[in-house]
Amino acid sequence: MKKNDLVAAIAAKENCSKKEADKALNLVLDAIKEALVAGEKVSITGFGTFEVRDRAAKQCINPITHKPMTTKPCKALSFKVGKTLKDALNPEPAAAPAAKSKKKK
Protein backbone atom coordinates (compact mmCIF):
# COMPACT_ATOMS: atom_id res chain seq x y z
CA MET A 1 0.00 0.00 0.00
CA LYS A 2 1.36 3.37 -1.00
CA LYS A 3 0.59 6.78 0.48
CA ASN A 4 -2.08 7.53 -2.15
CA ASP A 5 -3.82 4.25 -1.33
CA LEU A 6 -3.71 5.10 2.37
CA VAL A 7 -5.16 8.56 1.70
CA ALA A 8 -7.97 7.02 -0.37
CA ALA A 9 -8.73 4.50 2.40
CA ILE A 10 -8.88 7.26 5.04
CA ALA A 11 -11.11 9.40 2.83
CA ALA A 12 -13.49 6.47 2.23
CA LYS A 13 -13.72 5.49 5.91
CA GLU A 14 -14.17 9.04 7.19
CA ASN A 15 -16.40 10.31 4.35
CA CYS A 16 -14.08 13.24 3.67
CA SER A 17 -12.23 14.49 0.62
CA LYS A 18 -8.86 13.07 -0.38
CA LYS A 19 -7.38 16.52 0.17
CA GLU A 20 -8.54 16.54 3.81
CA ALA A 21 -7.37 12.96 4.32
CA ASP A 22 -3.96 13.80 2.83
CA LYS A 23 -3.63 16.81 5.14
CA ALA A 24 -4.53 14.70 8.20
CA LEU A 25 -2.06 11.96 7.23
CA ASN A 26 0.71 14.51 6.63
CA LEU A 27 0.08 16.05 10.06
CA VAL A 28 0.39 12.65 11.74
CA LEU A 29 3.52 11.71 9.80
CA ASP A 30 5.13 15.11 10.52
CA ALA A 31 4.41 14.76 14.24
CA ILE A 32 5.97 11.28 14.28
CA LYS A 33 9.01 12.50 12.33
CA GLU A 34 9.54 15.52 14.61
CA ALA A 35 9.36 13.35 17.73
CA LEU A 36 11.86 10.84 16.31
CA VAL A 37 14.27 13.58 15.22
CA ALA A 38 14.07 14.98 18.77
CA GLY A 39 15.10 11.56 20.10
CA GLU A 40 11.70 10.62 21.51
CA LYS A 41 10.07 7.22 21.33
CA VAL A 42 6.70 7.17 19.51
CA SER A 43 4.25 4.61 20.89
CA ILE A 44 0.90 3.96 19.22
CA THR A 45 -1.09 1.60 21.43
CA GLY A 46 -2.09 -1.55 19.60
CA PHE A 47 0.05 -0.69 16.57
CA GLY A 48 3.65 -0.45 17.70
CA THR A 49 6.58 1.65 18.84
CA PHE A 50 9.01 3.65 16.69
CA GLU A 51 12.41 4.38 18.19
CA VAL A 52 15.72 5.78 16.94
CA ARG A 53 18.74 3.72 17.93
CA ASP A 54 22.43 4.54 17.63
CA ARG A 55 24.52 2.16 15.56
CA ALA A 56 28.18 2.05 16.45
CA ALA A 57 30.98 2.00 13.90
CA LYS A 58 31.96 -1.53 12.96
CA GLN A 59 34.62 -3.40 11.04
CA CYS A 60 33.54 -5.02 7.78
CA ILE A 61 35.04 -6.11 4.47
CA ASN A 62 34.63 -4.15 1.25
CA PRO A 63 32.96 -6.64 -1.14
CA ILE A 64 34.79 -5.23 -4.17
CA THR A 65 38.35 -4.85 -2.88
CA HIS A 66 38.09 -7.44 -0.06
CA LYS A 67 39.96 -5.02 2.19
CA PRO A 68 38.86 -4.33 5.78
CA MET A 69 37.04 -1.05 6.34
CA THR A 70 35.16 0.70 9.12
CA THR A 71 31.57 1.89 8.75
CA LYS A 72 30.56 5.22 10.23
CA PRO A 73 28.33 5.37 13.31
CA CYS A 74 24.76 6.30 12.42
CA LYS A 75 21.19 6.37 13.67
CA ALA A 76 18.67 3.72 12.62
CA LEU A 77 14.91 3.56 12.97
CA SER A 78 13.54 0.62 14.91
CA PHE A 79 9.91 -0.55 14.98
CA LYS A 80 8.48 -2.99 17.50
CA VAL A 81 5.07 -4.41 16.62
CA GLY A 82 2.31 -3.94 19.21
CA LYS A 83 0.37 -6.92 20.61
CA THR A 84 -2.93 -6.08 18.87
CA LEU A 85 -1.29 -5.81 15.44
CA LYS A 86 0.82 -8.90 16.07
CA ASP A 87 -2.28 -10.90 17.03
CA ALA A 88 -4.09 -9.66 13.91
CA LEU A 89 -1.18 -10.77 11.72
CA ASN A 90 -0.89 -14.16 13.43
CA PRO A 91 -4.39 -15.30 14.38
CA GLU A 92 -4.68 -18.33 16.62
CA PRO A 93 -6.12 -21.30 14.77
CA ALA A 94 -9.49 -22.42 16.08
CA ALA A 95 -9.06 -25.06 18.72
CA ALA A 96 -9.95 -28.50 17.47
CA PRO A 97 -12.57 -30.31 19.52
CA ALA A 98 -11.02 -32.75 21.93
CA ALA A 99 -11.18 -36.32 20.72
CA LYS A 100 -13.21 -38.58 22.96
CA SER A 101 -11.25 -41.53 24.14
CA LYS A 102 -13.01 -44.85 24.00
CA LYS A 103 -12.43 -47.17 26.90
CA LYS A 104 -12.04 -50.81 26.11
CA LYS A 105 -14.07 -53.17 28.23
N, C-alpha and C positions, 0 to 999 in steps of 0.2 A: 504494500500500500504506500503510495506516495502522498506528498502533502496535499495535492489537489484532490485526491480521493478522500483524504481525511476531512478536508474542508467541506466537500460535498456531503459526506456522512453526517457531519455536525449540522449542516444546514437542513438536511432532511429530518433529522431527529428533533431539532429545535424549532422547526418551521420558521426559519429566518433566511435572509438572503445569503448567498455565498460570500458577498463582500463583508457582511457582519460576522459570519463564521470565520473568515480569514483573519479579520481584525482580532477576534477573540483568541484564536489559536496563536497568532503572533504575540499577543500580550502574555499568554501563558509561557510560550517558549522563551521570550525575552526575560521574563522573571526567573525562569529556571537557569538560563545562561548567566544572568547577573549574579545570582546566588552562587553558582559554581565558580565563577571567576573570582568572587570574593572569598573563596575557600570554604563556603558553607556546604553542608550536606543537604540534599533535597529529598525529603521523604514524602511519598504519596501513598497513603494508607490503602492497602489492597492491591496496589500496582507494583511499587518497588521503591528503591532508594538509589539516587545518583550521588556519586562521590568522586572527588578528584584525589588521586593518589600520586605521590612522588615516586618516580622510577629512578633508581640510582644508575650511575654510569656502570657499564659492564664490559668485560673483555669478550670479543667474538672474533670470528675469522671472516675476512673479506672473501666472498664466494668467487670473485673473479681472479684476484691475485693470490689467494690462499695465505695471505699474510695476516698476523694478528692485528687487531685494531680495537679501539675503545669507543663505545657509543657515548653520546652526551647524555647527561641526566635530563629528564623531562617530566612533564605531568601527563597523566593518563586518566581518562574517564572510566569509572567503574560503575556497573549497574548490578544491583542485587534484586532478584525477583521477589515480590511480596507473596505471602501465603495464598491469598485469594486468587491471584493470577496464576500462580504455580498449580493450584488445585484445578483451575479451569483448563489449563494446558494438559494436565495429567489426571483425568478423571478416574476415580476408583471403579474397577469393573463391578458390576452387580454381583452380589454374593450368591453363589450357587446354593440351592437348597441342600441341606444336609441329607446325605444318603441314609436311609433307614437300614440298620443292620438286622439281618434275619438270624435268629437264634436257632441252632439245630437242636432238635429234641432227641 
